[in-house]
Structure formats: C-alpha cells, structure tokens
Amino acid sequence: MPTTRAPFTIGKHTIRSGERRTVELPVSVLSDHTPVTMSVHVIHGRQDGPTIFVSAGIHGDEVIGVEIVRRLLRAPNLKTLKGTLIVVPIVNAFGFFNHSRYLPDRRDLNRCFPGNETGSLAARLAHIFVTEVLAKSDLGIDLHSAAIHRTNYPQMRVSPGNPETLALAHVFGAPVIMESPVREGSLRGAAKALGKDVLLFEAGEGLRFDEMSVRAGLAGILRVLRHRGMVSSRGIAKPNGQSQFCPSSKWMRAPIGGLLRTFRSDGEVVHAGDLLASVSDPFGELEESVIAPFDGIIVGRALMPIVNEGDAIFHLARVKSMERAENAVEDLATQLNDDPMFDEDEII
C-alpha cells in the first residue's frame, strides 16, 4: 500500500507527498531591479525512496543538458516515482541569458563551490545550490557539454578510487567512462566534502543540440533511477553493449597554426599511428600531420577549421582492447541512433 511521506521542504516551499511542482529560489537582482531566481522542479513521490538531483546549465552555454531535462520531466515513468527527484534545468541563469559559459563577473560557477551566502555572485549561487539541492540529496547527476567550437562524445566522468560511482556509470550506459580527478571548487568537490556522490555526464557542443547526446543522457538518467528503485522499468532499455572504461586520455594539439582538416570524428576507435588530421598554412606550402600516439577512442574534438599552434584538436582516450572497444561503441551508438527510448510523441 502507498505510504504518506513527510513533506519535502526546499527554500520557503513545501511539497506534499504525491505532488510535483516548480519553485523559484531567489538568487539576485539585476541592475535594473529584475529579480533572478533558480527554477527547481520537485517530484515528491508518495512512497519512500532515495532523493536524487539532476542539474544542467552550470555553464550557461551548455544547453544539451537543458533539453535532456525537458524530456526527462515528460517521461511517463515519473508518474509513479518512489522517493524524491529534484531537477534544476538551468543552474546558471545569468550565463544562459547571455549565451555565455560564465557569470557576469566572469567567474566559472563550477570553480566556486561550496560557495558563500555573503560572497560574490558566483559564491552566492553556489551556496544556494549546495544548501537547497545538494545537501538534501543522496546522489546527483550533473549534465555538461563541451565548450563552443568543440564537441564531446557521450561519456561519464567518475572520480578515481570510487567503485560505487564507477558501477553507477556502467548502469548509466554511456559509450565511454573516464576517470576525472575532482577539481577544487567544483560541484563534485563540494559533494565529496559532504560525503555524497555526483555522476558527471559530458556530451555534445556548447550552444547546440545533438540528438544522440540527448538520447544518451535521457536513457542513462532513467536507468540510474530504475537501478535505485525509483521508477518502473517500462520502456527503459538496457545498454546493448558495455561502456568502455578508459583509464587515461590525452589532448592532441596543433603542431602549427593554420587550417585544420580532420579525417576522424568523435566516437571513432583509432589505432596508434593512424592519421587523425593535418594542419596547413593558408598557402599550402607547409603541412603537419596529427598522428594517434596510442590505441583509443576519440572522445572530443575541435570543430573550428582555424587553429593556432598548440590549440587542442582531438581528445583521445586510451582503451585496453581495440576489438572490445570497437564492438561496444558501435553497439551502443546504433542503439542510441536507431532505438529511442520512447515514441517521439511521448518525449517531445
């Protein structure tokens, strides 16, 4: 029998058992006295279960997470949610308004956690998120993309030496899992200090949508919710292949400045010695090749054809087995491209 749970409190708002509601948490006031808030959607299930948050838009130009969240909130599985789901589609509304990664004071919000309620604008926003969202959750899923003019292949980032987040990353089912050290001032760093885990999903390009990346994010979140017993398994497909764990990675950089011609794309599995790209001067008199230094998967790449010497071009993640990597990445990519989790009418 369904139980009646205690209400969930966030800010000055109280959400009753079985209720879902969007609330506004005051953040600041613009110079023209326009108030700015952080919009939070809370689904407080009738039955007991974990509290999980999903956040997007910590960097204002990373819009793929916003679309993932939009589709997540329309998923029919959430109608019978157990526990509590906290969803923040746009954490950094200031950057989102301005199509910018940063806040108006040029601070990177993901270097300002846990924040301070009397500090800078970034510190105050980080403080609100930590106290009202992170501290009240058992687990978080944070959605990111590459910056503008770059793209990331769908991947999970997990902290080294944390078997629980690694296991959850495999449940998520993105094609690639990479270890990423916790950086000072990051949301994951603040979560670690509170004894909580945050899964980091990276996919796509800043200020752009990418259907495969959106599907990968939506599918992964629902798999984690199912794994934690919060939603039914209806319509949630298991991954067709196993995510590839990449123990290390390296950025390939432009050997000279000039015009970049790429011969490989994100998601491709390449062998050591493969030609990835070439960079030529505008006159065609000088040309340098970019060669893969080891076997790996291209998990990120530059999109601009104009590069300066030293610019990052390809992000190559090392794999242990080329055959397993090729098969797994192909299977997962095919599933995401050809078999969306829900009918278009249900998720759009």
Sine and cosine of phi, psi and omega as CSV:
sin_phi,cos_phi,sin_psi,cos_psi,sin_omega,cos_omega
0.00,0.00,0.65,-0.76,0.04,-1.00
-0.87,0.50,0.59,-0.80,0.03,-1.00
-0.97,-0.25,0.37,-0.93,0.08,-1.00
-0.99,-0.13,0.90,-0.44,-0.05,-1.00
-1.00,-0.05,0.36,-0.93,0.10,-1.00
-0.90,0.43,0.50,-0.87,0.02,-1.00
-0.88,0.47,0.37,-0.93,0.05,-1.00
-0.96,-0.28,0.76,-0.65,-0.04,-1.00
-0.94,-0.35,0.76,-0.66,0.09,-1.00
-0.64,-0.77,0.84,-0.54,-0.14,-0.99
0.87,0.49,-0.77,-0.64,0.04,-1.00
-0.98,-0.18,0.26,0.97,-0.08,-1.00
-0.96,-0.29,0.57,-0.82,0.04,-1.00
-0.85,-0.53,0.83,-0.56,0.00,-1.00
-0.94,-0.33,0.84,-0.54,-0.05,-1.00
-0.98,0.21,0.31,-0.95,0.08,-1.00
-0.84,0.54,0.76,-0.65,-0.01,-1.00
0.99,0.11,0.07,1.00,-0.05,-1.00
-0.97,-0.25,0.52,-0.86,0.18,-0.98
-0.76,-0.65,0.71,-0.70,-0.12,-0.99
-0.41,-0.91,0.54,-0.84,0.14,-0.99
-1.00,-0.09,0.79,-0.61,0.01,-1.00
-0.86,-0.52,0.36,-0.93,-0.02,-1.00
-0.91,-0.41,0.84,-0.54,0.06,-1.00
-0.98,-0.21,0.89,-0.46,-0.04,-1.00
-0.87,0.48,0.71,-0.71,0.00,-1.00
-0.90,-0.43,-0.79,0.61,-0.10,-1.00
-0.26,-0.96,-0.04,-1.00,0.07,-1.00
-0.76,-0.65,0.76,-0.65,0.01,-1.00
-0.94,0.34,0.15,-0.99,-0.06,-1.00
-0.88,0.47,-0.40,0.92,0.03,-1.00
-1.00,-0.10,0.24,0.97,0.04,-1.00
0.97,0.25,0.28,0.96,0.12,-0.99
-0.97,0.23,0.84,-0.54,0.00,-1.00
-0.95,0.31,0.58,-0.81,0.08,-1.00
-0.87,-0.49,0.75,-0.66,-0.02,-1.00
-0.81,-0.59,0.29,-0.96,0.16,-0.99
-0.97,-0.24,0.90,-0.44,-0.03,-1.00
-0.99,0.12,0.78,-0.63,-0.04,-1.00
-0.77,-0.63,0.79,-0.61,0.06,-1.00
-0.97,-0.22,0.81,-0.58,-0.04,-1.00
-0.89,-0.46,0.78,-0.62,0.14,-0.99
-0.91,-0.41,0.93,-0.37,-0.07,-1.00
-0.95,-0.31,0.99,-0.14,-0.10,-1.00
-0.90,0.43,0.33,-0.95,0.01,-1.00
-0.97,0.25,-0.42,0.91,-0.04,-1.00
-0.95,-0.31,0.44,-0.90,-0.03,-1.00
-0.90,0.44,0.46,-0.89,0.03,-1.00
0.10,-1.00,-0.03,-1.00,-0.01,-1.00
-0.94,0.35,0.23,-0.97,0.17,-0.99
-0.93,-0.37,0.87,-0.49,-0.03,-1.00
-0.82,-0.57,0.67,-0.74,0.10,-0.99
-0.94,-0.34,0.51,-0.86,0.14,-0.99
-0.82,-0.57,0.83,-0.56,-0.05,-1.00
-0.82,-0.57,0.51,-0.86,0.06,-1.00
-0.58,-0.81,0.28,-0.96,0.11,-0.99
0.95,0.33,0.45,0.89,0.18,-0.98
-0.88,0.48,-0.59,0.80,0.22,-0.98
-0.98,-0.18,0.83,-0.56,-0.19,-0.98
-0.90,0.43,-0.34,0.94,-0.01,-1.00
-1.00,-0.06,0.03,1.00,-0.03,-1.00
-1.00,-0.09,1.00,0.07,-0.19,-0.98
-1.00,-0.01,-0.21,0.98,-0.02,-1.00
-0.87,0.49,-0.65,0.76,0.01,-1.00
-0.88,0.48,-0.55,0.84,0.01,-1.00
-0.90,0.44,-0.66,0.75,0.02,-1.00
-0.93,0.36,-0.62,0.79,0.06,-1.00
-0.86,0.51,-0.71,0.71,0.00,-1.00
-0.89,0.45,-0.67,0.75,0.00,-1.00
-0.85,0.53,-0.71,0.70,0.00,-1.00
-0.94,0.33,-0.59,0.80,0.03,-1.00
-0.85,0.52,-0.70,0.72,-0.06,-1.00
-0.93,0.37,-0.22,0.98,0.07,-1.00
-0.99,-0.16,-0.01,1.00,-0.03,-1.00
-0.92,0.40,0.77,-0.64,-0.03,-1.00
-0.89,0.45,-0.40,0.92,-0.01,-1.00
-0.87,0.49,-0.44,0.90,-0.07,-1.00
-0.96,0.28,-0.20,0.98,-0.02,-1.00
-0.91,0.42,-0.46,0.89,-0.01,-1.00
-0.89,-0.46,0.58,0.81,-0.05,-1.00
-0.87,0.50,0.69,-0.72,0.16,-0.99
-0.97,-0.23,0.69,-0.72,-0.08,-1.00
1.00,0.01,-0.45,-0.89,-0.07,-1.00
-0.70,-0.72,0.73,-0.68,0.06,-1.00
-0.90,-0.43,0.83,-0.56,0.04,-1.00
-0.94,-0.35,0.84,-0.54,-0.07,-1.00
-0.84,-0.55,0.82,-0.57,0.04,-1.00
-0.87,-0.50,0.99,-0.15,-0.07,-1.00
-0.91,0.40,-0.59,0.80,-0.07,-1.00
-0.69,-0.72,0.99,-0.16,0.02,-1.00
-0.96,0.28,-0.73,0.68,-0.05,-1.00
-0.99,-0.14,0.99,0.17,-0.02,-1.00
-0.90,0.43,-0.53,0.85,0.01,-1.00
-0.87,0.50,-0.75,0.66,0.03,-1.00
-0.91,0.41,-0.61,0.79,0.00,-1.00
-0.88,0.47,-0.69,0.72,0.03,-1.00
-0.84,0.54,-0.65,0.76,-0.13,-0.99
-0.99,-0.14,0.14,0.99,-0.04,-1.00
0.82,0.57,0.61,0.79,-0.11,-0.99
-0.84,-0.54,0.55,-0.84,0.08,-1.00
-0.91,0.41,-0.49,0.87,-0.23,-0.97
-0.96,-0.29,0.12,-0.99,0.13,-0.99
-0.99,0.11,0.18,-0.98,-0.03,-1.00
-0.85,0.52,-0.44,0.90,0.03,-1.00
-1.00,0.02,0.23,0.97,0.06,-1.00
0.94,0.35,0.28,0.96,0.06,-1.00
-1.00,0.05,0.56,-0.83,0.11,-0.99
-1.00,0.03,0.91,-0.41,-0.06,-1.00
-0.84,0.54,-0.56,0.83,-0.04,-1.00
-0.98,0.18,0.27,0.96,0.18,-0.98
-0.83,-0.56,0.25,0.97,-0.10,-1.00
-0.87,-0.50,0.08,1.00,0.03,-1.00
-0.98,0.18,0.53,-0.85,0.12,0.99
-0.99,0.13,-0.03,1.00,0.07,-1.00
1.00,0.07,-0.07,-1.00,-0.05,-1.00
-0.38,-0.92,0.76,-0.65,-0.09,-1.00
-0.94,0.33,-0.23,0.97,0.04,-1.00
-0.88,-0.47,0.25,0.97,-0.05,-1.00
-1.00,-0.02,-0.46,-0.89,0.03,-1.00
-0.91,0.42,0.14,-0.99,0.04,-1.00
-0.84,0.54,-0.70,0.72,0.01,-1.00
-0.90,0.44,-0.67,0.74,-0.01,-1.00
-0.90,0.44,-0.63,0.78,0.01,-1.00
-0.92,0.39,-0.67,0.74,0.02,-1.00
-0.90,0.43,-0.69,0.72,0.04,-1.00
-0.88,0.48,-0.65,0.76,0.00,-1.00
-0.88,0.47,-0.70,0.72,0.01,-1.00
-0.87,0.49,-0.69,0.72,-0.01,-1.00
-0.90,0.43,-0.69,0.73,-0.04,-1.00
-0.91,0.42,-0.73,0.69,-0.09,-1.00
-0.97,0.25,-0.57,0.82,-0.10,-0.99
-0.99,-0.13,-0.36,0.93,-0.05,-1.00
-0.88,-0.47,-0.88,0.47,-0.09,-1.00
-0.87,0.49,-0.76,0.64,-0.09,-1.00
-0.90,0.44,-0.38,0.93,-0.04,-1.00
-0.99,-0.12,0.10,1.00,-0.08,-1.00
-0.92,-0.40,0.41,-0.91,0.10,-1.00
-1.00,-0.04,-0.43,0.90,-0.06,-1.00
-0.41,-0.91,0.52,-0.85,0.06,-1.00
-0.79,-0.61,0.48,-0.88,0.13,-0.99
-0.81,-0.59,0.91,-0.42,-0.09,-1.00
-0.95,-0.32,0.79,-0.61,-0.13,-0.99
-0.96,-0.26,0.77,-0.64,-0.03,-1.00
-0.68,-0.73,0.20,-0.98,0.17,-0.99
-0.68,-0.73,0.06,-1.00,0.15,-0.99
-0.93,0.36,0.21,-0.98,0.09,-1.00
-0.96,0.28,0.08,-1.00,0.01,-1.00
-0.89,0.47,0.54,-0.84,0.00,-1.00
0.94,0.33,0.22,0.98,0.16,-0.99
-0.69,-0.72,0.31,-0.95,0.09,-1.00
-0.67,-0.75,0.52,-0.85,0.06,-1.00
-0.91,-0.42,0.68,-0.73,0.16,-0.99
-0.95,0.30,0.60,-0.80,-0.05,-1.00
-0.79,0.62,0.82,-0.57,-0.11,-0.99
-0.44,-0.90,0.44,-0.90,0.11,-0.99
-0.96,-0.27,0.63,-0.78,0.09,-1.00
-0.92,-0.39,0.80,-0.60,-0.01,-1.00
-0.80,-0.60,0.43,-0.90,0.01,-1.00
-0.97,0.26,0.61,-0.79,0.06,-1.00
-0.88,0.47,0.59,-0.81,0.09,-1.00
0.95,0.32,0.38,0.93,0.02,-1.00
-0.85,-0.52,1.00,0.00,-0.08,-1.00
-0.90,0.43,-0.46,0.89,-0.03,-1.00
-0.93,0.37,-0.72,0.69,0.01,-1.00
-0.93,0.36,-0.52,0.85,0.05,-1.00
-0.90,0.43,-0.67,0.74,0.03,-1.00
-0.90,0.44,-0.65,0.76,0.02,-1.00
-0.93,0.38,-0.55,0.83,0.05,-1.00
-0.89,0.45,-0.62,0.78,0.07,-1.00
-0.92,0.40,-0.60,0.80,0.08,-1.00
-0.88,0.47,-0.67,0.74,0.00,-1.00
-0.82,0.57,-0.69,0.72,0.14,-0.99
1.00,0.10,0.34,0.94,0.13,-0.99
-0.92,0.40,0.44,-0.90,-0.06,-1.00
-0.85,0.52,-0.53,0.85,-0.12,-0.99
-0.77,-0.64,0.64,-0.77,0.15,-0.99
-0.85,-0.52,0.76,-0.65,-0.01,-1.00
-0.78,-0.63,0.60,-0.80,0.13,-0.99
-0.98,0.19,0.70,-0.71,-0.01,-1.00
-0.65,-0.76,0.90,-0.44,0.00,-1.00
-0.85,0.52,0.55,-0.84,0.03,-1.00
-0.96,0.29,0.80,-0.59,-0.03,-1.00
-1.00,-0.07,0.56,-0.83,0.02,-1.00
-0.88,0.47,0.73,-0.69,0.02,-1.00
1.00,0.06,-0.01,1.00,-0.03,-1.00
-1.00,0.09,0.29,-0.96,0.07,-1.00
-0.88,0.48,-0.65,0.76,0.03,-1.00
-0.90,0.44,-0.57,0.82,0.05,-1.00
-0.91,0.42,-0.68,0.73,0.04,-1.00
-0.91,0.42,-0.61,0.79,0.02,-1.00
-0.91,0.42,-0.68,0.74,0.01,-1.00
-0.87,0.49,-0.64,0.77,0.01,-1.00
-0.90,0.44,-0.46,0.89,0.03,-1.00
-1.00,-0.06,0.04,1.00,-0.01,-1.00
0.97,0.26,0.48,0.88,-0.02,-1.00
-0.86,-0.51,0.37,-0.93,-0.01,-1.00
-0.94,-0.33,0.58,-0.81,0.09,-1.00
-0.75,-0.67,0.81,-0.58,0.13,-0.99
-1.00,0.06,0.71,-0.71,-0.02,-1.00
-0.93,-0.37,0.88,-0.48,0.04,-1.00
-0.97,-0.26,0.79,-0.61,0.03,-1.00
-0.87,-0.49,0.76,-0.65,0.04,-1.00
-0.22,-0.98,0.61,-0.79,0.15,-0.99
0.99,0.15,-0.29,-0.96,-0.17,-0.99
-0.85,-0.53,0.51,-0.86,0.09,-1.00
-0.88,0.47,0.64,-0.77,0.05,-1.00
0.89,0.46,0.34,0.94,0.01,-1.00
-0.66,-0.75,0.50,-0.87,0.15,-0.99
-0.99,-0.10,0.49,-0.87,0.05,-1.00
-0.58,-0.81,0.92,-0.40,-0.16,-0.99
-0.86,0.51,-0.67,0.74,0.00,-1.00
-0.89,0.46,-0.67,0.74,0.01,-1.00
-0.91,0.43,-0.64,0.77,0.02,-1.00
-0.90,0.44,-0.71,0.70,0.02,-1.00
-0.89,0.45,-0.64,0.77,0.01,-1.00
-0.89,0.46,-0.67,0.75,0.01,-1.00
-0.92,0.39,-0.71,0.70,0.01,-1.00
-0.89,0.46,-0.74,0.68,-0.01,-1.00
-0.87,0.50,-0.69,0.72,-0.05,-1.00
-0.90,0.44,-0.69,0.72,0.00,-1.00
-0.87,0.48,-0.72,0.70,-0.02,-1.00
-0.91,0.42,-0.56,0.83,0.06,-1.00
-0.90,0.43,-0.66,0.75,0.02,-1.00
-0.91,0.41,-0.68,0.73,0.04,-1.00
-0.87,0.49,-0.66,0.75,0.04,-1.00
-0.90,0.43,-0.70,0.72,-0.02,-1.00
-0.87,0.50,-0.57,0.82,0.01,-1.00
-1.00,0.08,0.08,1.00,0.07,-1.00
0.98,0.22,0.36,0.93,-0.07,-1.00
-1.00,-0.04,-0.47,0.88,-0.01,-1.00
-0.72,-0.69,0.30,-0.95,0.07,-1.00
-0.96,0.26,0.24,-0.97,-0.03,-1.00
-1.00,0.07,0.04,1.00,-0.06,-1.00
-0.83,0.55,0.86,-0.51,0.09,-1.00
0.97,0.23,0.01,1.00,-0.04,-1.00
-0.98,-0.18,0.96,-0.27,-0.07,-1.00
-0.99,0.12,0.60,-0.80,0.13,-0.99
-0.96,0.29,0.46,-0.89,0.04,-1.00
-0.87,0.49,0.64,-0.77,0.02,-1.00
-0.96,0.28,-0.31,0.95,0.01,-1.00
-0.63,-0.78,0.13,-0.99,0.01,-1.00
-1.00,-0.04,0.72,-0.70,0.05,-1.00
-0.84,0.55,0.60,-0.80,0.01,-1.00
-1.00,-0.01,0.87,-0.48,0.05,-1.00
-1.00,0.08,0.84,-0.54,-0.03,-1.00
-0.93,-0.37,0.92,-0.39,-0.11,-0.99
-0.95,0.31,-0.34,0.94,-0.01,-1.00
-0.41,-0.91,0.22,-0.97,0.00,-1.00
-0.45,-0.89,0.22,-0.98,-0.01,-1.00
-0.49,-0.87,0.62,-0.78,0.11,-0.99
-1.00,0.04,0.80,-0.61,0.15,-0.99
-1.00,0.08,0.74,-0.68,-0.10,-1.00
-0.89,-0.46,0.44,-0.90,-0.04,-1.00
-0.89,0.45,0.82,-0.57,-0.01,-1.00
-0.96,0.29,-0.42,0.91,0.06,-1.00
-0.58,-0.81,0.21,-0.98,0.13,-0.99
-1.00,0.08,0.48,-0.88,0.02,-1.00
0.45,-0.89,-0.58,-0.82,-0.05,-1.00
-0.97,-0.23,0.79,-0.61,-0.06,-1.00
-1.00,-0.10,0.79,-0.61,0.15,-0.99
-0.88,-0.47,0.88,-0.47,-0.03,-1.00
-0.99,-0.17,0.64,-0.77,-0.01,-1.00
-0.92,-0.40,-0.07,1.00,0.02,-1.00
-0.74,-0.67,0.45,-0.89,-0.05,-1.00
-0.88,-0.47,0.18,-0.98,0.03,-1.00
-0.90,0.43,0.61,-0.79,-0.03,-1.00
1.00,-0.03,-0.19,0.98,0.01,-1.00
-0.98,0.20,0.62,-0.78,0.09,-1.00
-1.00,-0.07,0.82,-0.57,-0.10,-1.00
-0.83,-0.56,0.44,-0.90,0.02,-1.00
-0.99,-0.12,0.42,-0.91,0.11,-0.99
-0.83,0.56,0.75,-0.66,-0.02,-1.00
1.00,-0.10,-0.19,0.98,0.03,-1.00
-0.92,0.39,0.59,-0.81,0.08,-1.00
-0.98,0.19,0.86,-0.50,-0.01,-1.00
-1.00,-0.10,-0.62,0.79,-0.07,-1.00
-0.23,-0.97,0.17,-0.99,0.15,-0.99
-0.69,-0.72,0.49,-0.87,0.03,-1.00
-0.84,-0.55,0.79,-0.61,-0.05,-1.00
-0.82,-0.58,0.48,-0.88,0.13,-0.99
-0.97,0.26,0.30,-0.95,-0.08,-1.00
-0.88,0.47,-0.30,0.96,-0.02,-1.00
-1.00,-0.07,-0.15,0.99,-0.03,-1.00
0.97,0.25,0.27,0.96,-0.03,-1.00
-1.00,0.02,-0.40,0.92,-0.04,-1.00
-0.75,-0.66,0.75,-0.66,-0.01,-1.00
-0.62,-0.79,0.70,-0.71,0.03,-1.00
-0.82,-0.58,0.62,-0.79,0.00,-1.00
-0.99,-0.11,0.48,-0.88,0.13,-0.99
-0.93,-0.37,0.90,-0.44,-0.13,-0.99
-0.92,-0.39,0.65,-0.76,0.07,-1.00
-0.92,0.40,0.82,-0.57,-0.04,-1.00
-0.99,0.12,-0.24,0.97,0.00,-1.00
-0.38,-0.92,0.21,-0.98,0.07,-1.00
-0.93,0.38,0.72,-0.70,-0.02,-1.00
-0.09,-1.00,-0.05,-1.00,0.04,-1.00
-0.93,-0.38,0.71,-0.70,0.08,-1.00
-0.98,0.21,0.94,-0.35,-0.07,-1.00
-0.97,-0.25,-0.06,1.00,0.05,-1.00
-0.23,-0.97,0.46,-0.89,0.01,-1.00
-0.37,-0.93,0.36,-0.93,0.08,-1.00
-0.98,0.18,0.53,-0.85,0.02,-1.00
-0.95,-0.31,-0.34,0.94,0.00,-1.00
-0.98,0.22,0.73,-0.68,0.02,-1.00
-0.99,0.16,-0.07,1.00,0.00,-1.00
-0.96,-0.28,0.85,-0.52,-0.06,-1.00
-0.74,-0.68,0.46,-0.89,0.17,-0.99
-0.98,-0.21,0.38,-0.92,0.04,-1.00
-0.83,0.55,0.78,-0.63,-0.01,-1.00
1.00,-0.06,-0.14,0.99,0.04,-1.00
-0.90,0.43,0.60,-0.80,0.05,-1.00
-0.94,0.33,0.76,-0.65,-0.04,-1.00
-0.92,-0.40,-0.83,0.56,0.00,-1.00
-0.81,-0.59,0.65,-0.76,0.15,-0.99
-0.96,-0.27,0.92,-0.38,-0.10,-0.99
-0.94,-0.34,0.83,-0.55,0.01,-1.00
-0.98,-0.21,0.73,-0.68,-0.06,-1.00
-0.96,0.27,0.65,-0.76,0.06,-1.00
-0.87,-0.49,0.43,-0.90,-0.02,-1.00
-1.00,0.06,-0.56,0.83,-0.03,-1.00
-0.72,-0.70,0.89,-0.46,0.00,-1.00
-0.90,0.44,-0.66,0.75,-0.05,-1.00
-0.90,0.43,-0.72,0.69,0.01,-1.00
-0.91,0.42,-0.64,0.77,0.00,-1.00
-0.90,0.44,-0.71,0.70,0.00,-1.00
-0.87,0.49,-0.72,0.70,-0.03,-1.00
-0.92,0.40,-0.72,0.70,-0.06,-1.00
-0.92,0.40,-0.73,0.68,-0.02,-1.00
-0.89,0.45,-0.65,0.76,0.02,-1.00
-0.90,0.43,-0.69,0.72,-0.02,-1.00
-0.90,0.45,-0.71,0.70,-0.02,-1.00
-0.93,0.37,-0.64,0.77,0.01,-1.00
-0.91,0.42,-0.66,0.76,0.03,-1.00
-0.89,0.46,-0.67,0.74,0.02,-1.00
-0.88,0.47,-0.69,0.73,-0.04,-1.00
-0.94,0.34,-0.58,0.81,-0.03,-1.00
-0.98,0.20,-0.58,0.82,-0.16,-0.99
-0.96,-0.26,-0.28,0.96,-0.15,-0.99
-0.71,-0.70,0.95,0.30,0.03,-1.00
-0.87,0.49,0.43,-0.90,-0.14,-0.99
-0.93,0.36,-0.56,0.83,-0.01,-1.00
-0.77,-0.64,0.30,-0.95,0.14,-0.99
-0.90,0.45,0.47,-0.88,-0.03,-1.00
-0.82,0.57,-0.62,0.79,-0.04,-1.00
-0.91,0.41,-0.39,0.92,-0.06,-1.00
-1.00,0.08,-0.45,0.89,-0.12,-0.99
-0.94,-0.35,-0.11,0.99,-0.05,-1.00
-0.87,-0.49,0.00,0.00,0.00,0.00
